[in-house]
Amino acid sequence: MPNTAIDYSKICFVIMPFGLKKVGDKDVDFDVIYSDIFLPAIAAVDLPEGGKLEPRRTDQDFFTALITQDMFEYLEYSRFALADLSGLNFNVAYELGVRHRAREAGTAIFRQGNSAPPFDIASIKAFPYEYAPATEAQKSRALITQVLTESLKRNRIDSPVRQALDEQRQSPPVNDLLTQAENEIRAYNVTGAMEIYRQVVAADPNNPLPRMKLGLLCRDNDIWDEALEQFTAAAAASPTYSEAWREKGVAENKVAQIAKRPPLDSDPAPGETSIREAIRLNPKGFDALASLGGVLRRAGRLVPALAAYEESMKASGGHPYPLLNALKLRAQVNGRLALSESDQLALARAARVREAQLKQQPPFDRPWCYFDLAEIRLYQGDAAAFLKIAKDGFADLDTVNWQRKSFIDAMRGLLPAESELPGFKTGFEELEKKLPPE
């Protein structure tokens, strides 16, 4: 039984490292992070029924001392849990796993901007935060308060463990096949993994998770018709699954591009309705907002597209993807970039994120980590680095043609502002020649 002296319905348990720890090449004092960032941000959260959320954390590193009853009770019973994955601390990973098994909702993940999530939970949204300078720390506190407030209002399932197990309990046993598929992915046998997922889908057609996994593999390998089929079925099987609706909309737009029908500038544009449903289900999902920006951009509706990317920037806390797309659209809408000091600060932060991801083995989020860092270097005045890093992305063995073409199409939007970007046009034309003929 839980400790009856504690009102867990008001508690936000903070899962994080203690003391001084390495994050990349920096020493970070996580006790200061807790007191200066997490504690005030959590204490500012209004509970839906009234009152304030109360921050708590254990004061011992439980793998070097006793595993306390208090820690497990906080993980099991707390109204909310905030996990900081910065530095990929093993204790944090263990506690997050316990929390995801214990509670289907009420967990949010954060990480410092230059810290990439590990492979096994890369698909879970992790909000970036910064602790310096003071202006960025204040933005981080506001983002954390906003994320927790919205999550408490929605109370939607956010545990991948509980979601997978709940689906499995209602479905035929497919554990062995799913394990085989994951092993094939780790062995870089994508074709074998896809065949196994097709068997799982045939045996368990109403389970959205294997359909999503198969759809993502098809998407990443240019098999767009099958990707759309799987995302559509996943959204039908789980109508509140925001990510399924987003991927469905992206695939609908891509299939329309390939087939050249319906027209991309139709209203609504191909995929727009599905992506707007994803946003309705999760209004703060920055991926869906950014995807909407892409669909509207291809439809020629540049002003609302720019607004969607800017909203995505706010929701994500400055993720590189919406930031860079917003800058390109600014060039198209206004005919110039006019980068501000705030823009350069955001670009420097985005560069740290992508640099850290490129250093991983293999690099995380290929080829976009290459392409984004190349674009950032261009804005920072280094055209040679722009061309070299972009070429590295083109040459990566896992990069497929639609990804190369997407990068070139996006960079074309900077041509109206080429006078502000020395060396861009020459490098762009060289990269454009590397695209295979249509």
Backbone torsions as a table, in degrees:
resi	resn	phi	psi	omega
1	MET	NA	145.5	179.1
2	PRO	-70.0	161.5	176.1
3	ASN	-64.2	114.8	-175.1
4	THR	-72.7	-10.9	178.3
5	ALA	-80.4	-9.8	-177.7
6	ILE	-110.7	130.5	175.5
7	ASP	-90.3	89.5	-175.7
8	TYR	-64.9	-18.1	-179.8
9	SER	-68.1	-10.7	178.9
10	LYS	-112.6	2.3	-170.3
11	ILE	-95.5	136.2	164.3
12	CYS	-111.8	111.5	179.9
13	PHE	-85.6	129.0	-177.5
14	VAL	-99.5	119.2	178.7
15	ILE	-100.0	109.8	-173.5
16	MET	-161.1	163.9	174.0
17	PRO	-67.3	168.0	177.2
18	PHE	-118.7	150.3	173.4
19	GLY	64.8	-152.9	-176.3
20	LEU	-88.4	121.8	-179.7
21	LYS	-136.3	156.0	177.5
22	LYS	-80.9	133.7	168.4
23	VAL	-128.9	104.5	-171.4
24	GLY	65.6	-124.5	179.5
25	ASP	-102.6	14.6	-178.0
26	LYS	-111.5	147.2	169.3
27	ASP	-91.6	122.6	-176.2
28	VAL	-117.8	130.1	177.0
29	ASP	-88.8	101.2	-175.7
30	PHE	-74.1	-19.9	173.5
31	ASP	-66.2	-37.5	176.1
32	VAL	-69.6	-39.8	177.2
33	ILE	-57.1	-44.0	-179.6
34	TYR	-63.4	-48.8	-174.0
35	SER	-72.9	-33.6	-174.3
36	ASP	-95.1	-27.1	-175.2
37	ILE	-111.0	-63.2	-170.6
38	PHE	-70.2	-47.2	-174.9
39	LEU	-58.4	-53.3	-179.6
40	PRO	-67.0	-32.6	179.8
41	ALA	-66.8	-42.7	179.9
42	ILE	-69.0	-42.0	-177.9
43	ALA	-64.4	-17.6	179.6
44	ALA	-88.2	-2.7	-176.5
45	VAL	-80.3	125.5	175.0
46	ASP	-84.7	128.7	174.6
47	LEU	-73.8	144.9	-178.7
48	PRO	-56.8	-32.4	-177.6
49	GLU	-90.8	0.6	-178.2
50	GLY	109.2	153.3	-176.4
51	GLY	90.3	-178.2	-176.2
52	LYS	-118.8	151.8	173.1
53	LEU	-73.8	143.1	-175.9
54	GLU	-115.3	121.6	-179.8
55	PRO	-76.3	142.9	175.5
56	ARG	-143.9	148.9	167.1
57	ARG	-150.2	153.5	177.8
58	THR	-75.5	151.3	-174.6
59	ASP	-104.3	20.2	176.8
60	GLN	-134.2	145.7	170.5
61	ASP	-81.5	102.2	-163.4
62	PHE	-71.0	-10.8	175.9
63	PHE	-86.1	-9.7	176.0
64	THR	-111.3	4.8	176.1
65	ALA	-141.6	-159.2	177.9
66	LEU	-72.7	143.2	172.2
67	ILE	-77.6	106.8	-169.6
68	THR	-80.5	147.5	174.1
69	GLN	-61.0	-37.3	-178.7
70	ASP	-57.6	-43.6	-176.6
71	MET	-60.9	-46.0	-179.5
72	PHE	-67.1	-35.2	178.1
73	GLU	-67.3	-39.7	175.9
74	TYR	-61.6	-43.7	179.9
75	LEU	-64.4	-37.5	-175.7
76	GLU	-78.1	-42.1	-166.1
77	TYR	-110.0	-15.1	-175.1
78	SER	-60.0	142.3	178.4
79	ARG	-58.4	-38.9	-178.4
80	PHE	-143.9	156.2	174.4
81	ALA	-135.8	135.2	175.8
82	LEU	-113.1	124.1	-179.2
83	ALA	-114.0	130.6	176.7
84	ASP	-106.1	110.5	-177.1
85	LEU	-88.3	4.0	-177.8
86	SER	-56.2	130.6	179.2
87	GLY	82.9	-1.8	177.4
88	LEU	50.3	52.4	-179.4
89	ASN	-70.7	131.9	-176.2
90	PHE	-64.2	-38.9	179.6
91	ASN	-62.6	-42.0	178.7
92	VAL	-62.3	-44.1	179.7
93	ALA	-61.0	-41.0	178.8
94	TYR	-62.6	-49.0	-178.7
95	GLU	-63.5	-38.8	178.7
96	LEU	-63.4	-40.2	176.9
97	GLY	-62.1	-42.2	177.3
98	VAL	-61.6	-44.4	-179.6
99	ARG	-63.4	-45.9	179.8
100	HIS	-62.2	-32.4	177.4
101	ARG	-75.0	-31.6	-174.6
102	ALA	-80.3	-39.7	-171.0
103	ARG	-129.4	132.4	-179.8
104	GLU	-78.9	-20.0	-179.0
105	ALA	-141.7	161.0	176.0
106	GLY	95.8	35.9	176.7
107	THR	-136.3	133.5	175.3
108	ALA	-129.4	142.1	-176.2
109	ILE	-112.0	135.0	177.3
110	PHE	-128.0	159.4	177.1
111	ARG	-154.3	150.8	173.7
112	GLN	-67.3	149.2	-167.6
113	GLY	-54.9	-28.4	-177.3
114	ASN	-100.6	20.2	-176.9
115	SER	-116.5	113.1	-178.7
116	ALA	-86.3	144.9	179.0
117	PRO	-72.4	154.0	177.8
118	PRO	-70.1	164.1	-173.2
119	PHE	-54.7	-46.7	-170.1
120	ASP	-66.9	-21.1	178.5
121	ILE	-124.0	23.3	-178.5
122	ALA	-64.3	-23.6	-178.0
123	SER	-81.9	-9.5	-179.6
124	ILE	-86.9	134.7	-178.3
125	LYS	-64.8	125.7	176.2
126	ALA	-122.6	115.5	-175.4
127	PHE	-79.3	131.3	179.0
128	PRO	-79.2	146.2	174.0
129	TYR	-139.5	160.6	176.8
130	GLU	-128.8	152.2	178.7
131	TYR	-114.7	-3.5	177.4
132	ALA	-152.9	148.1	-5.5
133	PRO	-70.1	-174.2	-174.1
134	ALA	-60.1	-36.5	-179.5
135	THR	-64.5	-37.7	179.0
136	GLU	-72.4	-36.2	176.8
137	ALA	-61.3	-40.7	179.0
138	GLN	-65.5	-41.0	176.7
139	LYS	-61.4	-39.1	-179.7
140	SER	-65.4	-43.1	177.8
141	ARG	-60.7	-41.5	179.6
142	ALA	-65.3	-40.4	178.9
143	LEU	-63.4	-45.3	-179.2
144	ILE	-61.8	-45.5	177.9
145	THR	-59.3	-43.0	-179.2
146	GLN	-64.9	-46.5	-178.5
147	VAL	-61.6	-46.1	-178.9
148	LEU	-66.6	-40.6	179.4
149	THR	-62.0	-47.3	-179.4
150	GLU	-65.9	-39.3	-179.2
151	SER	-64.7	-40.1	178.3
152	LEU	-65.5	-35.9	178.6
153	LYS	-68.1	-43.5	-174.8
154	ARG	-78.8	-40.7	-179.9
155	ASN	52.2	44.9	179.6
156	ARG	-93.5	155.8	-179.4
157	ILE	-59.8	129.6	178.1
158	ASP	-131.3	6.8	178.9
159	SER	-95.6	113.6	177.6
160	PRO	-64.6	-28.6	178.8
161	VAL	-66.0	-51.8	-178.2
162	ARG	-66.0	-37.4	179.6
163	GLN	-63.7	-45.4	-179.6
164	ALA	-65.4	-43.7	-178.0
165	LEU	-69.2	-37.9	178.7
166	ASP	-63.6	-41.7	177.9
167	GLU	-64.8	-39.4	-176.6
168	GLN	-67.3	-36.5	-179.6
169	ARG	-63.0	-27.8	-178.3
170	GLN	-93.2	4.0	-170.2
171	SER	-126.9	165.8	174.1
172	PRO	-62.1	154.8	-179.2
173	PRO	-68.9	117.1	180.0
174	VAL	-128.6	18.5	-175.4
175	ASN	-54.8	-47.6	-176.0
176	ASP	-61.4	-42.1	179.9
177	LEU	-64.7	-42.0	179.6
178	LEU	-63.2	-40.7	177.3
179	THR	-62.8	-42.7	177.7
180	GLN	-59.8	-43.2	-179.2
181	ALA	-62.4	-45.0	179.6
182	GLU	-63.5	-38.0	178.1
183	ASN	-65.1	-37.4	177.7
184	GLU	-64.6	-38.9	178.4
185	ILE	-64.0	-43.4	179.9
186	ARG	-66.1	-25.1	176.9
187	ALA	-89.8	7.9	179.7
188	TYR	62.6	26.0	175.2
189	ASN	-100.4	77.7	-175.2
190	VAL	-65.9	-40.2	179.9
191	THR	-60.3	-43.5	178.1
192	GLY	-63.8	-40.6	178.5
193	ALA	-62.7	-41.0	-179.9
194	MET	-63.3	-41.1	179.3
195	GLU	-63.4	-39.2	179.2
196	ILE	-68.3	-42.8	177.5
197	TYR	-61.5	-33.6	176.8
198	ARG	-64.1	-36.8	176.2
199	GLN	-65.1	-41.4	179.9
200	VAL	-63.0	-44.8	-179.3
201	VAL	-62.3	-39.4	178.6
202	ALA	-65.8	-36.7	-178.6
203	ALA	-79.9	-26.6	-172.6
204	ASP	-138.8	67.8	-169.6
205	PRO	-67.3	-19.0	-176.5
206	ASN	-95.8	5.2	178.4
207	ASN	-91.9	114.4	-175.4
208	PRO	-72.6	-22.4	-172.4
209	LEU	-68.1	-50.5	176.3
210	PRO	-64.3	-30.5	175.8
211	ARG	-63.7	-41.4	177.7
212	MET	-63.9	-43.5	-179.6
213	LYS	-62.7	-43.7	177.8
214	LEU	-64.7	-43.4	179.2
215	GLY	-59.7	-41.0	180.0
216	LEU	-66.2	-39.7	176.8
217	LEU	-65.0	-41.5	177.2
218	CYS	-62.9	-44.0	178.5
219	ARG	-56.9	-47.1	-176.0
220	ASP	-71.6	-11.1	179.5
221	ASN	-117.0	22.4	172.9
222	ASP	66.5	21.7	177.7
223	ILE	-99.3	74.3	-166.4
224	TRP	-73.7	-35.1	-179.9
225	ASP	-62.4	-44.5	179.3
226	GLU	-70.4	-36.3	176.4
227	ALA	-58.2	-46.3	179.5
228	LEU	-62.5	-40.7	178.9
229	GLU	-59.1	-44.1	-177.3
230	GLN	-71.3	-41.7	179.3
231	PHE	-65.8	-38.3	178.4
232	THR	-62.8	-44.3	179.5
233	ALA	-66.8	-36.9	179.0
234	ALA	-64.8	-42.0	178.7
235	ALA	-66.6	-35.9	178.2
236	ALA	-69.1	-37.6	-179.2
237	ALA	-72.1	-30.6	-178.7
238	SER	-136.3	83.7	-171.0
239	PRO	-62.9	-16.0	178.2
240	THR	-99.4	10.9	-177.8
241	TYR	-83.5	93.0	-173.6
242	SER	-57.6	-43.1	-176.3
243	GLU	-65.2	-33.6	176.8
244	ALA	-64.0	-41.6	178.0
245	TRP	-64.9	-39.4	179.5
246	ARG	-63.8	-48.9	-179.5
247	GLU	-63.9	-36.0	176.4
248	LYS	-59.6	-46.3	179.9
249	GLY	-63.8	-42.4	177.8
250	VAL	-60.9	-44.0	-179.8
251	ALA	-66.7	-39.5	177.5
252	GLU	-59.5	-41.3	179.6
253	ASN	-68.2	-39.6	-179.6
254	LYS	-67.7	-42.4	178.6
255	VAL	-61.9	-38.6	177.7
256	ALA	-65.7	-36.9	176.3
257	GLN	-62.0	-43.3	-177.4
258	ILE	-68.9	-45.3	-176.6
259	ALA	-80.6	-13.4	-176.7
260	LYS	61.2	27.7	172.5
261	ARG	-162.4	147.1	-10.1
262	PRO	-65.5	166.1	-178.2
263	PRO	-57.6	140.0	-179.2
264	LEU	-65.3	-22.7	-179.1
265	ASP	-95.4	15.3	175.3
266	SER	-68.5	165.6	-178.1
267	ASP	-131.3	108.0	4.0
268	PRO	-73.2	154.2	178.2
269	ALA	-71.4	157.1	176.4
270	PRO	-54.1	126.4	179.8
271	GLY	88.0	-14.4	-175.4
272	GLU	-62.5	-43.5	-177.7
273	THR	-61.9	-43.2	-180.0
274	SER	-64.8	-42.2	-178.8
275	ILE	-67.9	-37.2	176.7
276	ARG	-65.8	-31.7	174.7
277	GLU	-66.3	-39.5	176.2
278	ALA	-60.2	-40.8	179.5
279	ILE	-68.8	-38.0	177.3
280	ARG	-61.0	-40.7	-179.4
281	LEU	-71.2	-32.7	-178.9
282	ASN	-141.2	83.7	-173.3
283	PRO	-60.2	-21.3	-178.6
284	LYS	-103.6	14.2	177.5
285	GLY	-76.5	103.4	-172.6
286	PHE	-68.1	-27.5	177.9
287	ASP	-61.6	-44.9	-179.2
288	ALA	-67.2	-40.2	177.5
289	LEU	-62.4	-40.8	178.1
290	ALA	-67.8	-38.7	177.3
291	SER	-63.7	-38.2	176.0
292	LEU	-62.2	-40.8	176.5
293	GLY	-57.5	-41.2	179.1
294	GLY	-65.7	-42.8	179.7
295	VAL	-64.1	-43.4	179.9
296	LEU	-68.3	-35.3	177.6
297	ARG	-63.1	-45.5	179.3
298	ARG	-67.7	-22.9	176.7
299	ALA	-82.2	-3.2	-179.8
300	GLY	82.7	7.6	-179.8
301	ARG	-95.5	75.6	-166.4
302	LEU	-71.6	-37.6	-178.1
303	VAL	-65.6	-50.1	175.7
304	PRO	-66.1	-28.4	176.0
305	ALA	-64.1	-44.7	177.9
306	LEU	-60.8	-40.8	178.5
307	ALA	-62.3	-39.6	179.3
308	ALA	-64.6	-43.4	178.7
309	TYR	-64.8	-39.8	179.7
310	GLU	-66.8	-36.6	175.6
311	GLU	-66.1	-37.8	176.7
312	SER	-64.1	-39.8	176.5
313	MET	-57.3	-44.9	-179.6
314	LYS	-65.0	-44.8	-177.1
315	ALA	-65.8	-31.6	-175.8
316	SER	-90.0	-10.5	-174.7
317	GLY	75.3	23.4	176.3
318	GLY	98.6	33.5	177.8
319	HIS	-60.1	143.0	-177.2
320	PRO	-57.5	-37.1	-172.9
321	TYR	-62.0	-56.4	178.6
322	PRO	-67.3	-32.4	178.2
323	LEU	-58.6	-50.7	-175.7
324	LEU	-69.1	-37.3	177.6
325	ASN	-67.4	-36.7	177.5
326	ALA	-63.8	-39.7	179.1
327	LEU	-64.7	-42.2	179.2
328	LYS	-64.3	-40.2	178.9
329	LEU	-68.9	-33.5	176.5
330	ARG	-59.7	-40.7	178.3
331	ALA	-62.2	-39.1	-179.3
332	GLN	-73.1	-41.8	-176.5
333	VAL	-73.7	-42.7	-174.1
334	ASN	-100.7	-12.4	-178.0
335	GLY	78.1	6.6	179.4
336	ARG	-160.4	162.1	178.8
337	LEU	-94.3	-50.6	-178.6
338	ALA	49.5	57.8	-176.7
339	LEU	-62.0	130.2	-179.6
340	SER	-93.9	173.2	175.3
341	GLU	-61.3	-38.4	177.5
342	SER	-64.1	-39.7	177.1
343	ASP	-61.3	-45.1	-177.8
344	GLN	-65.6	-35.6	176.4
345	LEU	-64.9	-43.4	177.9
346	ALA	-63.9	-38.3	178.6
347	LEU	-66.6	-39.6	178.0
348	ALA	-63.3	-40.2	177.7
349	ARG	-65.6	-42.9	178.5
350	ALA	-63.7	-36.5	178.5
351	ALA	-62.4	-40.5	179.1
352	ARG	-61.9	-39.6	178.8
353	VAL	-61.2	-51.8	-175.6
354	ARG	-70.6	-34.5	176.3
355	GLU	-61.1	-44.6	179.5
356	ALA	-62.5	-38.4	-179.7
357	GLN	-69.8	-35.8	178.6
358	LEU	-68.4	-26.9	-178.8
359	LYS	-76.8	-16.2	178.9
360	GLN	-69.6	156.5	178.2
361	GLN	-120.5	110.3	-5.6
362	PRO	-73.8	165.2	178.1
363	PRO	-55.2	143.1	-178.5
364	PHE	-85.0	137.9	175.8
365	ASP	63.9	47.5	174.4
366	ARG	-74.2	149.3	-5.9
367	PRO	-88.6	4.2	-171.5
368	TRP	-66.4	-28.0	176.4
369	CYS	-62.9	-37.1	175.1
370	TYR	-66.4	-52.8	-172.2
371	PHE	-64.8	-40.3	179.8
372	ASP	-66.4	-43.6	-179.6
373	LEU	-65.6	-37.3	176.5
374	ALA	-58.8	-46.6	-179.5
375	GLU	-64.1	-40.7	178.9
376	ILE	-61.0	-42.9	179.4
377	ARG	-61.7	-35.1	176.9
378	LEU	-61.3	-47.2	178.9
379	TYR	-64.1	-28.7	-179.8
380	GLN	-85.4	4.9	173.6
381	GLY	90.2	12.8	-178.2
382	ASP	-111.6	83.1	-177.0
383	ALA	-66.8	-31.8	179.4
384	ALA	-65.6	-42.8	177.5
385	ALA	-66.2	-38.0	175.6
386	PHE	-53.3	-51.2	-176.1
387	LEU	-68.0	-43.4	-177.8
388	LYS	-63.8	-47.6	-176.7
389	ILE	-68.0	-38.4	177.0
390	ALA	-62.8	-41.4	177.2
391	LYS	-62.4	-39.3	177.1
392	ASP	-60.5	-40.8	177.3
393	GLY	-65.1	-41.1	177.0
394	PHE	-61.2	-37.5	-173.8
395	ALA	-84.2	-13.8	-179.9
396	ASP	-56.4	134.9	-173.6
397	LEU	-63.6	-23.6	-179.3
398	ASP	-90.9	-4.1	179.5
399	THR	-77.1	131.0	179.5
400	VAL	-110.1	166.7	-168.8
401	ASN	-62.1	-37.4	-178.0
402	TRP	-64.9	-29.2	178.6
403	GLN	-71.6	-41.0	175.7
404	ARG	-61.0	-45.8	-178.5
405	LYS	-65.1	-39.3	178.3
406	SER	-60.3	-41.3	178.8
407	PHE	-63.2	-47.1	-179.5
408	ILE	-63.0	-44.8	179.9
409	ASP	-60.4	-40.5	-179.6
410	ALA	-68.1	-43.0	-178.3
411	MET	-67.7	-24.6	177.5
412	ARG	-58.6	-27.3	178.9
413	GLY	-64.7	-14.7	179.4
414	LEU	-86.1	-8.5	-176.4
415	LEU	-57.1	-35.8	177.5
416	PRO	-61.8	-20.3	-178.4
417	ALA	-112.0	23.8	-174.1
418	GLU	-61.9	-26.7	-179.9
419	SER	-64.7	-22.1	178.3
420	GLU	-89.4	-3.6	-173.5
421	LEU	-128.8	78.3	-178.3
422	PRO	-55.7	131.9	178.1
423	GLY	86.4	-7.3	-176.4
424	PHE	-65.9	-49.7	-172.9
425	LYS	-61.5	-42.0	179.3
426	THR	-62.6	-46.7	179.1
427	GLY	-65.0	-40.2	178.8
428	PHE	-60.7	-45.5	-179.0
429	GLU	-64.3	-35.7	177.5
430	GLU	-66.1	-41.3	177.8
431	LEU	-67.8	-39.0	-178.5
432	GLU	-59.5	-34.7	-179.9
433	LYS	-68.0	-18.0	-178.8
434	LYS	-83.0	-7.9	177.2
435	LEU	-73.0	137.4	175.7
436	PRO	-68.4	154.4	178.1
437	PRO	-63.3	147.3	-179.0
438	GLU	-67.3	NA	NA
